[in-house]
Amino acid sequence: MDPNRLLADVNVPEIIGPGVKPAGNGVAALEKIVGQVIGVLTIFAVIWFAIQIILAGYSYINSQGDEKNMAAARSRLTNGVLGLTIVIVAVGLGSLIATLAGITNVLDINALFTQMGL
């Protein structure tokens, strides 16, 4: 008896059930989710650093000439401006790379919130 012939005659049942045969493209779904998360985090980062800049200015005004408080407020202001600059440059570079790769509407905020159902 030929062992290859034995394997060829085996009848393997089809596996069925939820999640076994996903309907749709998993890579596209993951890309959509990652894009939405990055978009929302970018919005939160811009808001966060803008608030930090405002609070640093308020601290600077209320330092009343105290060198230690003025240095802390100046450091906080520098960190806020630097963080905001990094976020803006990162979004710009990401948009440039996406445009060069042929991806359109990468920064469409309206489409982002529409896809999220908001």
N, C-alpha and C positions, 0 to 999 in steps of 0.2 A: 504494500500500500504506500502511495506517494504522500509524504507529509505536506507538500504544497497543495495537493488536491484536497486534503482534509481542511485546511484553512480556507480554501475557496468556497467550500460548501457550508460554512458557518453562516447562519442567518442572524444578523445583528439587528435587534429591534431599534426603531427610531426613538430617540429621547425627546420627549415633549414635556412642556410645562412652562410656567411663567419664568421669564428671564433666560430661557435656554436659547430661544431664537429672537434676539432683540429686533424690534422693528425700528429701523432708522439707522443713521450713521452715528456711531458713538463718538468718533473723533470730532465731528461737527458740533455735537452737543457739548463736549468738553471744551472746545474752542469758544463756544458761545458763553458758557459759564465763566471761564477764565477771563474772557473779555469784559463781561459784566462786573466781575469782582474787581478787576484792575480799574475800570472806569469809576466805580463807586469809591474805591480807596483813593483815587486821585482827587475826586471832589472833596472827600473828607480831609485829605492832606492840605489842599489849598485853603479850605475853611480854617483848619487848625492853625496853620502858620500865619494866616491873616489875623486871627484872634491873638496869637502870641505877639505879633508886632504891635497891635493895639495895646495889649496889656503892658508890654515893655515900655511903650511911650508913656503910658499912665504912671508906671513905676518911676520913670525918669523924671517926670514932672513932680511927683510927690517925694523925690529923694531929698529935697530942700537943701541941696548943696553938700550933702554928706558923701564923701568920696567913695566909701564902701558901697553904699546903695546905688550911687551913680554908675560905678563899675559893674555891679550886678545887672542893672537895667541895660547898660550898654552891651554887655555880653548876651543878654537875652534878646535884645534887638538884633544883634549881629547873627545869632543863631536862627532867629525867625526869618530874617531876610535871606540867609544862606539856604535854609530849608525850602523856602518858597522858590528860590532860584533853581535849586536842584530838581524840584518837582516839575517846574515849567520846562526846563531843559530836557528832562527825561521824557515828558509827554511830546515835546517837539521832535526829539530824535526818534521816538517810537513811531510817531506819525510819518516822519520822513522815510524810515525803513519800510513801513507798511505801504506807503505810496510807491516806493521803488519796487516792492514785491508785487504790486498790482492789487493790493487790498484797498477798496474805496470806502469812504465814510467811516473811518476808524474812530473819529472823534465826534460822531453824531450823538449828542446827549439825548435828543428827543427819541431817537430810535432805541437807545439804551433803556430808557425808562418805559417805553412802549413794550419792548421785549420782556421786561421784568413784570409787566402787568400793572404798572403804577400809573 
